[in-house]
Structures are given as structure tokens and as C-alpha cells.
Amino acid sequence: MKNKTAFITGGSKGIGFGIADALMKQGVNVAITSRSQSSADEAASLLNSNNSGAKALGIEADVRELDQQTKAVDEVLSEFGQLDYVIANAGLGHYESVEDLTEKQWRETIDTNLTGVFFTIKSTVDALKKSKGYFISISSLAGTNFFPNGSAYNASKFGVTGLTQAVMLDLRHHGINVSTIMPGSVATHFNGNTPDESDAWKIQPEDIGEIVVDLFKMNPRSLPSKIEVRPSQPPKK
């Protein structure tokens, strides 16, 4: 994995940051995106201070805009000369009854969580063909399990799961492996949460990073195309 390059959307914190850190520890250069250049730069600086032998690059890009994704990928290729791994991680959540969910909340959820994955694929597929690379989307257990007040989020994550599995079939004969990781509760800043000791039972971002590293280390003839991961000991209800 050393001297490979990864592109991670939404990599300035949470799962994306945990994946970036895990990959850099394997000698992989990483480019992380955020909608804020200052957030991307701050995260890249922290990653660079925590790791040696690999480089992190922060890029401002909104996954909802194909031209911004394409520009970000061009920047990655200009900086590192190749693109081997892509992790479509950027996401958000609005949780309301369908009666109260606004059109703005619906569009923001679908455009970020689902269309953002599609744009990430479209902007990276040519580079991944050249490298015989690996594409991973971060879906959710909410991509197969529905819940009250989850109409927008469920729709987006059901879509990500289906999109990624279909893309796997489209791209496998180009030598590109495609997987989706579907976590349950993760200790992140998602939806305004501030991780603390009460989140210790949850999956940690570095746990998802470990899964990604393991996937990339597998013999490419084998493909875990859909990985569900959940806390091993959640609180009893």
C-alpha cells in the first residue's frame, strides 16, 4: 500500500478522518475534502503531524457539485500523479416525520448522501481504471433498515447501497473493486453530536479505518462487496 494515493470526501473529521489516518499509517498519501478550505487544511495539518512517510492534502470541494469534484480529482492527480483508492464518505442527516420534513432538507440529504457518491464515482472512474484501483462508499445500516423520522436519510442510504452494488457490477471487469461499508452507531460529530465517554460503546472512526485497510490488503481476486458493521455490545434497551 505504500506510495499509493487515496481520495476521501468529507475527510476533515469523523469516519473520513479516521480512514485517512489509518491509511497514512500504511504509507498511503491522502487527499481529504471539506466544504471549508480551512477545515480541510486544519485536518490535513493534524494528519501530517501524526504521520511520517506519507502526505495529506486538504481540498475544498462540495460533493453536490460535479465540477468541484472533478477539479478536486485533478488537483490530486497533479499533486500525487495517481489515484488508487477512493472513499465516498461525505454525508449528513435530517431526521423529521415526512409531514415536517422540508423540501430543502430532502434535497440537501439526497444531493449530499446519494448524488454526492454518484459524482465521486463519475469524477474518479477514469483514474481508477488506470490504477486498477478500489472504490468504497460509506453507506449505513440505515441503508437496509428503516426507522421513524428517517424518510430522507433512509432513502439516501438505501440509494447508496443500491448504487454502489450496481457500480460494482459495472466496473469489476475494468479491474476496479467496489465495496460499500454499512456502519451502525459511530462516535462522530454527525448530526451535531459531540463524542464523549458516553459514546465509548459505539464504533470508533479508527475501527472503520481498520476495515478499509483490511479491504485494500486483500487479494484482489476476492471482493467483500457489502460489509455491515455494528457495535458489539450496545446498551440494553
PENOR-V472346 format. One record per residue. N is the residue number from 0. SS is DSSP state (helix for helix, strand for strand, loop for the rest). OMEGA is omega in degrees with one decimal (* if undefined). NEAR is the number of other C-alpha atoms within 10 Angstrom. Layout:
# PENOR-V472346
n=<N N>
ss=<SS SS>
omega=<OMEGA OMEGA>
near=<NEAR NEAR>
This chain:
# PENOR-V472346
n=<0 1 2 3 4 5 6 7 8 9 10 11 12 13 14 15 16 17 18 19 20 21 22 23 24 25 26 27 28 29 30 31 32 33 34 35 36 37 38 39 40 41 42 43 44 45 46 47 48 49 50 51 52 53 54 55 56 57 58 59 60 61 62 63 64 65 66 67 68 69 70 71 72 73 74 75 76 77 78 79 80 81 82 83 84 85 86 87 88 89 90 91 92 93 94 95 96 97 98 99 100 101 102 103 104 105 106 107 108 109 110 111 112 113 114 115 116 117 118 119 120 121 122 123 124 125 126 127 128 129 130 131 132 133 134 135 136 137 138 139 140 141 142 143 144 145 146 147 148 149 150 151 152 153 154 155 156 157 158 159 160 161 162 163 164 165 166 167 168 169 170 171 172 173 174 175 176 177 178 179 180 181 182 183 184 185 186 187 188 189 190 191 192 193 194 195 196 197 198 199 200 201 202 203 204 205 206 207 208 209 210 211 212 213 214 215 216 217 218 219 220 221 222 223 224 225 226 227 228 229 230 231 232 233 234 235 236>
ss=<loop loop loop loop strand strand strand strand loop loop loop loop loop helix helix helix helix helix helix helix helix helix helix helix loop loop loop loop strand strand strand strand strand strand loop loop helix helix helix helix helix helix helix helix helix helix helix helix helix helix loop loop loop loop loop strand strand strand strand strand loop loop loop loop loop helix helix helix helix helix helix helix helix helix helix helix helix helix helix helix loop loop loop loop strand strand strand strand loop loop loop loop loop loop loop loop loop loop loop loop loop loop helix helix helix helix helix helix helix helix helix helix helix helix helix helix helix helix helix helix helix helix helix helix helix helix helix helix helix helix helix loop loop strand strand strand strand strand loop loop helix helix helix loop loop loop loop loop loop loop helix helix helix helix helix helix helix helix helix helix helix helix helix helix helix helix helix helix helix helix helix helix helix helix loop loop strand strand strand strand strand strand strand loop loop strand loop loop loop helix helix helix loop loop loop loop helix helix helix loop loop loop strand loop helix helix helix helix helix helix helix helix helix helix helix helix helix loop loop loop loop loop loop loop loop strand strand strand strand loop loop loop loop loop loop loop loop>
omega=<-177.8 178.9 171.2 179.9 179.0 176.1 -173.6 177.3 -177.7 -172.8 -175.7 178.6 173.5 -176.1 -179.0 178.4 178.8 177.1 179.8 -179.0 180.0 -179.1 179.4 176.9 175.9 179.1 -178.8 171.2 -177.3 169.0 -178.9 179.0 172.7 175.4 178.7 178.4 -179.5 177.4 178.8 -179.5 179.8 179.5 179.6 177.7 178.6 178.1 -179.9 179.5 -178.4 -173.1 175.9 177.9 175.5 -175.0 173.5 179.1 177.6 -177.1 173.6 178.7 177.2 -176.5 -179.4 -177.5 -177.2 -178.7 177.3 176.7 -179.9 177.9 179.1 178.9 176.2 178.7 177.4 -178.5 177.4 -177.3 -170.9 175.7 -178.4 175.8 -174.1 -175.3 176.5 176.8 178.3 -170.2 -172.6 -179.7 176.2 -178.6 168.9 -174.4 -179.9 167.8 179.2 177.7 -175.2 -179.2 -178.5 176.0 179.6 179.3 178.1 -176.8 -179.6 -179.7 -178.5 -177.5 -179.1 -170.1 -175.3 179.4 177.6 176.6 177.8 179.4 177.7 175.7 -176.1 -175.3 -175.2 -169.6 -179.3 178.7 -179.9 174.6 -178.7 -176.2 -171.8 -168.2 -173.3 176.8 177.6 169.0 173.7 175.5 -176.0 169.1 173.7 174.3 172.5 -177.5 -178.2 -177.1 -179.8 -179.4 -176.8 -171.9 -178.9 -177.2 177.0 -179.5 -178.4 -175.7 169.3 179.1 179.3 179.3 -179.9 178.4 -175.6 179.3 176.7 177.4 176.6 179.6 179.1 -168.1 -172.7 -177.8 168.0 -178.1 178.7 173.8 -177.8 178.0 168.2 176.6 -173.2 -177.9 166.2 -176.2 180.0 179.8 179.9 176.2 -176.9 175.5 174.5 178.9 172.1 -176.6 175.5 -175.9 -179.6 178.9 -174.2 -179.2 -174.7 168.1 177.6 -179.6 -180.0 176.1 176.5 175.4 178.7 177.9 -179.9 178.4 -179.8 178.1 -177.6 -179.5 -178.0 172.0 -174.3 177.5 178.8 -175.1 168.6 -169.8 179.9 -175.7 172.8 178.7 -176.2 175.9 -177.1 -178.3 176.5 177.3 176.9 179.0 *>
near=<14 13 16 21 26 26 27 26 29 25 29 29 19 21 28 26 24 21 26 29 26 23 26 26 17 17 18 23 28 30 27 28 30 23 16 15 15 14 18 24 20 14 23 26 15 14 24 19 11 11 17 12 13 19 20 26 21 25 28 21 24 20 30 21 15 18 14 17 25 18 15 25 22 16 15 23 14 10 11 17 12 19 27 24 27 24 26 27 27 28 24 16 20 17 19 17 13 13 7 10 16 14 9 8 17 20 13 19 24 23 19 22 29 28 22 25 28 21 21 28 21 13 20 22 20 12 18 23 17 14 17 20 24 23 26 24 29 24 32 25 20 19 19 16 11 15 10 10 16 19 17 24 27 24 19 27 26 20 20 27 25 16 17 25 17 12 18 20 13 12 17 14 11 14 16 23 26 24 24 25 23 22 20 16 16 22 21 20 12 15 11 9 10 10 16 9 7 8 15 13 15 19 22 19 20 18 16 23 20 15 16 20 17 10 19 18 10 11 8 14 7 9 15 12 16 17 15 13 18 15 15 9 9 12 8 4 3>
